[in-house]
Amino acid sequence: MENNKSEFLVDQVNRSVFFSEFTYSQNEFTAGKQKLELADHVVWLDNLFFIFQIKERNPSDESDGAKWFQNKVINKAVKQIKNTINYLDEYSHIPLTNNKGHEFNLSNAKYLQKRKVIVYNPAANFPDEKRNLKFYESSQVGLVHLFHAEDYAWICEYLQTPAEVEEYFDFREELYEAQKQVIIHLPEQYVMGHFFETLEVDHIDARYINHVKDFNHESVDEFNVSVIIANFTKSIRLAATATEYYPIIREIAKLKRSELSEFKKRLLKTLDDCKSNEVKIPYRIYCPRTDCGFVFIPIPQAFCSKWRTAINNYTRVHKYDQKATKCIGVTVMQVFDPKIT
């Protein structure tokens, strides 16, 4: 099936937020002699599992926008999500290739909590009362999130980390359950503004919508590590398989912005320190929420050959000190090629 503009948008947004390693745009799989299709897009990151169905209205479609929404979004898209959940329960082997080109068996995620999401683009002449609907309540699969494509794109622009997107989805559900009769008359910007102010859902305050306008986009640079991670993955030494580095990226992807900010500070400082010929004490951070430690080790040029010993020793010590179940070590070296002048 040819991708529409909304599918492309969701694909690009999800690759950026959830990393290509944990996003799946391919949705066809073979079960026996049957060729079946899952939802348009899937995100699977550790215990986080999103099912996306995407609908786009043809701009030349002159039919009633409300009827299109009912037929394509509420009826068809919800049914496709139900089918996806049934496939996950029914089949023990659902091989899909992620956006990094690696194949995994998605049926291994069948026992995870599944967040159901429909992203739609209704084109023009779409009534506000439909756009302000936040959920469809299914008797079979529970709450299904409804997002106008524009709303989903800017939500991810504001949040940008998987942990915060997950937290926002949880909050959105809680706010809807507590304020059903009011929230269906408010735009998505209000929900985001409320989220920025407080996670308490026992009240509605129209002033919260202003928090979205006041958001400081420049602060994103403090925790945005996407470019660094793209280069970081290229530098990981693999011992056996091409997917061996996934547990490392998975732990980084689970960090929230405050944790990523501390991660980035230490990594940049390590990159700077490795230019010195002096031996510097490694930088460390521990995230109790995920029970994972990180240690950043600048290696002077004279000791580059000792990087394995350094990473093993410092990582083990940090893991022991924090009593952590996981610890990731990063060594940074500046290697000079004598042939380059």
Buried (B, 14 or more C-beta within 10 A) or exposed (E): EEBBEBBEBBBBBBBBBBBBBBBBBBBEBEEEEEEBBBBBBBBBBBEBBBBBBBBBBEEEEEEEBBEBBEBBBBEBBBEBBBBBBEBBEEBEEBEBEBBBEBEBEBBEBBEEEBBBBBBBBBBEEBEEEBBBBBBBEBEEBBBBBBBBBBBBBBBBBBBBBBBBBBBBBEBBBEBBEBBEEEBEEBBBBBBBBBBBBEEEBEEBEEEBBEBBEEBEEEEBEBBBBEEBBEEBBEEEEEEEEEBEBBEBBBBBBBBBBEBBBBBBBBBBBBBEBBEEEEEBEBBBBBBEEBBBBBBBBBBBEEBBEBBEEBBEBBBEBBBEEBEBEBBBBBBBBBEEEEEEE
